[in-house]
Amino acid sequence: MTQPPPACLSAVTKRLVGKTVLCDFSLTLGAGEVTALLGPNGAGKTTGIGLLTGRLRPDAGQARLFGLDPARAAARARMGVMLQAAGLPDAMTVAELVTLQSGYYRRPRPVAETLALAGLSDLAHRRCAALSGGQARRVQYALAICGRPDLLILDEPTAAMDRASARALWSTVRDAADDGAAILLTSHDLAEADALADRVVVMNAGQIVADDTPAALRTRTGGSVIRCRSALPPAIAATLPAVREAVRDGADLRLVTADAVATARGLCDRDPALAALRIHDATLEDAIAILLTPEKGLAA
Ligand SMILES: Nc1ncnc2c1ncn2[C@@H]1O[C@H](COP(=O)(O)OP(=O)(O)OP(=O)(O)O)[C@@H](O)[C@H]1O
């Protein structure tokens, strides 16, 4: 018999205070897959997570965890969740808290293993009140993974973490997926999504605008990014050959182009004072910036 997917939203609509936040939204997560749910502030990512975790109920459509209603304890017991804002009890130590949470699961990891995976071994006896912001995030991560979840939902897990801590977390997330867990993460760090995700789902205004591998999304930009110092207005630069997008980015003029040589030639012709010309392959961030620019959205 085929197993139901770890998590599934089928044609859900969710209204909050009279506003439709998600409309006919469908998303299925696969076992062993890291899915990054990306999009600008207010796109509906946290609302989607709220429906999956059972914090919110859909107004139409259906949410399922392992084929069950997310409100069912049997479904929730197989899920680990790290939300954006979650307080920790000030008076407890890190080890006490992880021990307590582990007790809720049927086959938890040994506490020492959870602490090591979350980079907390040296902080085991520190009271939660005395943790830094990044350390508190690591404790929230430990609480999410202590039960060996088959589904791990991470809402901006590395926000407030330093680079080394973030990279250590990426590695354990990748290991969990390789062991068969389904992972859903949101992030505004697109380099993180690119490094970690098998699949990128881009949302805007409550709808999915792209669902593909990071490499395929990068390829769909069809090109390169040019940065330079130029007084040329972006509106004029946008008319140069092969330019898909032109914006001012700090002191730079930044162009996304399907043909870097043709665009660079055009730039030199239009601006004799052009300086500091740099060209690189388009990144996931560039691809998503184009996707979210309405008149230039990529073909799906
Ligand atoms: N409790 C609420 N009541 C009314 N509107 C809400 C509520 N929660 C969220 N919204 C609105 O729903 C929309 C989607 O919000 P959501 O938090 O899901 O976005 P998000 O993609 O997670 O954003 P961010 O990247 O900022 O976390 C926003 O317009 C937000 O203002």
The ligand as an SDF file (V2000), in Angstrom:
LIG
                    3D

 31 33  0  0  0  0  0  0  0  0999 V2000
   -3.7380   37.0010   12.5300 N   0  0  0  0  0  0  0  0  0  0  0  0
   -3.8340   37.6780   11.3870 C   0  0  0  0  0  0  0  0  0  0  0  0
   -4.8720   38.5070   11.1720 N   0  0  0  0  0  0  0  0  0  0  0  0
   -4.9990   39.1920   10.0240 C   0  0  0  0  0  0  0  0  0  0  0  0
   -4.1190   39.1180    8.9970 N   0  0  0  0  0  0  0  0  0  0  0  0
   -3.0700   38.3180    9.1540 C   0  0  0  0  0  0  0  0  0  0  0  0
   -2.8670   37.5470   10.3480 C   0  0  0  0  0  0  0  0  0  0  0  0
   -1.7250   36.8390   10.2000 N   0  0  0  0  0  0  0  0  0  0  0  0
   -1.2430   37.1510    8.9800 C   0  0  0  0  0  0  0  0  0  0  0  0
   -2.0440   38.0320    8.3490 N   0  0  0  0  0  0  0  0  0  0  0  0
   -1.8540   38.5890    7.0070 C   0  0  0  0  0  0  0  0  0  0  0  0
   -1.7710   37.4910    6.1180 O   0  0  0  0  0  0  0  0  0  0  0  0
   -0.8200   37.7590    5.0910 C   0  0  0  0  0  0  0  0  0  0  0  0
    0.1840   36.6090    5.0390 C   0  0  0  0  0  0  0  0  0  0  0  0
    0.9410   36.6160    6.2410 O   0  0  0  0  0  0  0  0  0  0  0  0
    2.0350   35.5020    6.5510 P   0  0  0  0  0  0  0  0  0  0  0  0
    2.5130   35.7550    7.9560 O   0  0  0  0  0  0  0  0  0  0  0  0
    1.4900   34.1690    6.2220 O   0  0  0  0  0  0  0  0  0  0  0  0
    3.1610   35.8840    5.4990 O   0  0  0  0  0  0  0  0  0  0  0  0
    4.6770   35.3780    5.3800 P   0  0  0  0  0  0  0  0  0  0  0  0
    4.8670   35.0170    3.9590 O   0  0  0  0  0  0  0  0  0  0  0  0
    4.9530   34.3360    6.3970 O   0  0  0  0  0  0  0  0  0  0  0  0
    5.4810   36.6930    5.7180 O   0  0  0  0  0  0  0  0  0  0  0  0
    6.9200   36.9150    6.4530 P   0  0  0  0  0  0  0  0  0  0  0  0
    7.9660   36.6240    5.4310 O   0  0  0  0  0  0  0  0  0  0  0  0
    6.8690   38.3710    6.8040 O   0  0  0  0  0  0  0  0  0  0  0  0
    6.9870   36.0240    7.6570 O   0  0  0  0  0  0  0  0  0  0  0  0
   -0.2170   39.1140    5.4030 C   0  0  0  0  0  0  0  0  0  0  0  0
   -0.8670   40.0720    4.5970 O   0  0  0  0  0  0  0  0  0  0  0  0
   -0.5400   39.3160    6.8600 C   0  0  0  0  0  0  0  0  0  0  0  0
   -0.6880   40.6900    7.1360 O   0  0  0  0  0  0  0  0  0  0  0  0
  1  2  1  0
  2  3  1  0
  2  7  2  0
  3  4  2  0
  4  5  1  0
  5  6  2  0
  6  7  1  0
  6 10  1  0
  7  8  1  0
  8  9  2  0
  9 10  1  0
 10 11  1  0
 11 12  1  0
 11 30  1  0
 12 13  1  0
 13 14  1  0
 13 28  1  0
 14 15  1  0
 15 16  1  0
 16 17  2  0
 16 18  1  0
 16 19  1  0
 19 20  1  0
 20 21  2  0
 20 22  1  0
 20 23  1  0
 23 24  1  0
 24 25  2  0
 24 26  1  0
 24 27  1  0
 28 29  1  0
 28 30  1  0
 30 31  1  0
M  END
$$$$
